[in-house]
Amino acid sequence: MKCEICKNKLDETFLNKPIGTYVKDEKGKRHLVCSNCQKELNSKEKILKAL
């Protein structure tokens, strides 16, 4: 799986879950974002603009 902002591959846990978070847009679509992008873009609005 890849981050939708920086396109880097995300690490996964032993249960194949990505280490990151999902952010929903106004249409309800989920976008996967890595922890580095979360630190740089610290609000949901900034993350959605970067997508």
C-alpha positions in Angstrom: 0.0 0.0 0.0 1.2 3.5 -0.7 0.5 6.9 0.8 -1.7 8.9 -1.5 0.2 12.2 -0.9 3.9 11.3 -1.1 3.5 7.9 -2.9 5.9 6.2 -0.6 5.3 2.6 0.4 3.8 2.2 3.9 5.1 -0.4 6.4 2.6 -3.0 7.5 2.0 -4.8 10.8 2.2 -8.6 11.1 -1.5 -8.7 10.3 -1.0 -6.8 7.0 -2.6 -3.6 8.3 -0.9 -0.4 7.1 0.9 1.9 9.6 -0.9 5.1 8.9 -4.4 6.4 9.0 -7.4 6.8 6.7 -8.9 10.3 6.1 -12.4 10.6 4.6 -13.3 13.3 2.2 -16.7 14.9 1.8 -17.9 12.2 -0.5 -17.0 9.5 2.0 -14.0 8.1 0.1 -11.1 6.9 2.3 -7.6 8.0 1.6 -4.5 6.4 3.1 -2.0 8.8 4.6 1.4 8.0 6.2 2.6 9.3 9.5 5.2 11.6 8.0 2.6 13.4 5.9 0.3 13.6 9.0 3.1 15.4 10.9 3.7 17.9 8.0 0.1 18.6 7.3 -1.4 18.7 10.8 -5.0 19.3 9.9 -7.6 17.4 7.9 -8.2 20.4 5.6 -4.5 20.6 4.7 -4.4 16.9 4.0 -7.4 16.9 1.8 -6.0 19.9 -0.2 -2.8 18.0 -0.8 -4.7 15.1 -2.3 
